[in-house]
Amino acid sequence: MSAVAWTAVGSLIVWVWLLLGQGFFWRTDQRLPLRGDPARWPSVAVVVPARDEAEVLPVSLPSLLAQDYPGDAEVFLVDDDSGDGTGELARELSVRYGGLPLTVVTPGEPEPGWTGKLWALRHGMALARQRKPEFLLLTDADIAHEPDSLRELVAAAGSDGVDGFDLVSQMARLRVTSTWERLVVPAFVYFFGQLYPFRRVNGERSRTAAAAGGCVLLRAGTVERARLPESIRSAVIDDVSLARAVRRSGGRIWLGLADRVDSVRPYPRLADLWHMVARSAYAQLRHSPWLLAGTVLGLLLVYVAPPVTLVTGLLTGDAVAAAAGGAAWAVMAGTYMPMLGYYRQSLWLAPLLPLTAVLYLLMTVDSAVQHYRGLGAAWKGRTYARPEAAPEP
């Protein structure tokens, strides 16, 4: 066989393995476990780190204040040195909408060794724990919750701790409105699931750990045992780091797709999405040039080779290359369709996944370039020259 044919066959073998052997990552059926109401609803503290979030807060914060929760619950918003009046706006929204009690705190600039979000969470969680809540809900300032969201999260965790979870996290449904969002956002969640298959994360004996930082419910006792957030204070990819810390402490975790928890942050331009991915992509690879090189080669083989070998085979009359490349592309598109369906997007976007993969490849390379330029992971005016992806114990 020709080199093109061998490449096509290799890509097809990889896709068959991904289809059957990677925890069925492409399925979208991991949804919040359904449990009956507990005999007693435990107390919950909701902690919201917020830095320059005045644009989205009028949509997201009222949804938290309006939670229809039968037990005691209150909201702690950490104004992380915002310059757009985030703290003042939060207080105004609390007065306007009422609902759950709101406390706004400003911790100041982070100490050395802390990333901004985890520094904000540290202060919010410390303040919340003075009330001795049984659960803490960590949710981002751009996340909107349906009125029964907190009730369903606590019920899913199992409030009495028997056969329950120490961490319950939902991957919020991201906004998909602009052309670039349609092309990039569903693939973002698809690639995340490929790295951290939800079914494996949810396995009781699994070593795979991950969470979605926009919506994380934690038992207060688990926070103490896992030493959160101090044990992960330098992590940029804080959600995965948090889940690993919980699992190391012996906790049970659950991760799935959300039906009634949505991100309201817009990413109308490619540049917005590019920055979202590039700011932490190289940290995910532990700043290793070898892992970067392997990732680039892997993306080319897995995502780019199928359409290229199909076209090459058709043009040169190489039947093996055309057949294997076409089959690999078909399997790839087929695994992407459930995620497109979850996001209510046209299934005709599935064959464009190789194009999206090239964009992610370029974002990852750019992340490495920015790192070696000394810019590190930049976010809302802060730059971390050499952040950690997920600190080890």
Salt bridges, closest charged atoms under 4 A:
ASP29 OD2 - ARG27 NH2 2.98
ASP29 OD2 - ARG199 NH2 2.57
GLU53 OE2 - ARG265 NH2 2.73
GLU53 OE2 - LYS380 NZ 2.68
ASP68 OD2 - ARG151 NH2 3.48
GLU74 OE2 - ARG131 NE 3.28
ASP80 OD2 - ARG382 NH1 2.75
GLU109 OE2 - ARG382 NH2 3.20
GLU134 OE1 - ARG40 NH2 2.72
ASP140 OD1 - LYS117 NZ 2.97
ASP142 OD2 - ARG265 NE 3.31
GLU146 OE1 - ARG260 NH2 3.90
ASP148 OD1 - ARG260 NH2 3.02
ASP163 OD1 - ARG252 NH1 3.22
ASP166 OD1 - ARG225 NH2 3.30
GLU181 OE2 - ARG175 NE 3.07
GLU224 OE2 - ARG129 NH2 2.94
GLU230 OE2 - ARG122 NE 3.93
ASP238 OD1 - LYS117 NZ 3.34
ASP259 OD1 - ARG31 NH1 2.46
ASP259 OD1 - ARG173 NH2 3.67
ASP262 OD1 - ARG173 NE 3.97
ASP272 OD1 - ARG269 NH2 2.82
GLU392 OE2 - ARG286 NH2 3.18
